[in-house]
Amino acid sequence: MNYSICISGASSGETVASSRTLAEQLGSSVAKAGHIVTTGATLGLPFYAARAAFKEGGMSIGFSPAGSLQEHVFKYRLPIGVFSYINYTGMHYVGRDVYLVQSSDAVITVGGRFGSLHEFTSALESNMPCGFLVGSGGAADLIPDLMEKLEVPHKNMIIFDEDPEQLVKKVIAKLDELNHGLDTAALANKWFLSGEESQHTSNKG
């Protein structure tokens, strides 16, 4: 199965410089594993992850807060050129965050600020695997403390690791566990075949 894994992180601030290489390793690891990197089509750590996946020959999909290419570039001043495809949501930042998360199968946080916390809580409330790159600063390093102080739902969906490649492997393993026994290719073929058969029977009648 090809999973869509959101790389969430700070678009600016001190963690961008300190955790740039870590974000690149995350994006590269997802691509090498044959999966899809999704981001908020933004700057900073998500940009470095998206670019690394793109350079690796993987698929990089950006979800923009803008409603068009012109808005994306001139109003929001966001990047292009490192994405296989950009979904221009027109939902601004808050709506874009939720749409991005709901269009992904898991979320991995590197560094991160309030926007990353928003994406994390949206993912966790949806019972989605959430990985945190410990040692990358920002939101990623605050979550363990928050888990001790708050009643966090779906704790079994939260995954920590200090190594980007190992974190990606753990998240993929969790997704494999959740989707165990689900043969999407077989199901899709069965659906199409049954549609053809129905259509064929209808035409005969």
Buried (B, 14 or more C-beta within 10 A) or exposed (E): EEBBBBBBBBBEBEBBEBBBEBBBBBBBBBBBBEBBBBBBBBBBBBBBBBBBBBBBEBBBBBBBBBBEEEBBBEEBEBBEEBBBEBBBBBBEBEEBBBBBBEBBBBBBBBBBBEBBBBBBBBBBEBEBBBBBBBBBBBBBBBBEEEEEEEEBEBEEBBBBBEBBBEBBBBBBEBBEEBEEEEEEEEEEEEEEEEEEEEEEEEEEE
